[in-house]
Amino acid sequence: MNYFQLFGLANQFDIDLANLSTIYQTLQKQAHPDRFAHASSQEQLIAVQKSTEINDAYQTLKSPLLRAQYMLTLRGVDMPSEQASFGDVSFLMRQMELRELLAEIKFANDTDAAIFEASVVFETEFEQLFNQLQVQLTDNTTESNAQACDNVRKLKFYQKLQVELDKLEDALLDD
């Protein structure tokens, strides 16, 4: 089942999240297993499966990176594992620089300022890649899909960095 079709949406990256949520609630009301409490065990099983499918579709479509990855999968693009190495040497170098920036926060004189600076860098670079991804996904060519695939992987890296920064900030606050 195509998640976009399930929700009656166009297969495009930009979607109305409020509309998605409304459709999700409607679909869940129709398929929720509690509505089938007195039905046969087969009907109950089908309701559970349908409810799970609706949940999976909703979680995928509401998350921009999961939605992008899903769109690429629908286009037949093989998403390499996150452990697969990038051919983009400049991005690999940037990853090392950003990891160093993160590691240096612990030793900064003003950790609040260092955390803020790192957050701004991560957010700015994430937004630049995200904007590129949006453009790439509107153009369904082999080259654009390959670039979008690389950008999804890069954006996941920035998300992980932000999570690490948040954990570091929490740890420093606890000290």
Stockholm file with secondary structure:
# STOCKHOLM 1.0

chainA/1-175         MNYFQLFGLANQFDIDLANLSTIYQTLQKQAHPDRFAHASSQEQLIAVQKSTEINDAYQTLKSPLLRAQYMLTLRGVDMPSEQASFGDVSFLMRQMELRELLAEIKFANDTDAAIFEASVVFETEFEQLFNQLQVQLTDNTTESNAQACDNVRKLKFYQKLQVELDKLEDALLDD
#=GR chainA/1-175 SS CCHHHHTTCCSCSCCCHHHHHHHHHHHHHHHCGGGGTTSCHHHHHHHHHHHHHHHHHHHHHHSHHHHHHHHHHHTTCCCCCTTSCCSCHHHHHHHHHHHHHHHHGGGCSSHHHHHHHHHHHHHHHHHHHHHHHHHHHHSCSHHHHHHHHHHHHHHHHHHHHHHHHHHHHHHHHHC
#=GC SS_cons         CCHHHHTTCCSCSCCCHHHHHHHHHHHHHHHCGGGGTTSCHHHHHHHHHHHHHHHHHHHHHHSHHHHHHHHHHHTTCCCCCTTSCCSCHHHHHHHHHHHHHHHHGGGCSSHHHHHHHHHHHHHHHHHHHHHHHHHHHHSCSHHHHHHHHHHHHHHHHHHHHHHHHHHHHHHHHHC
//
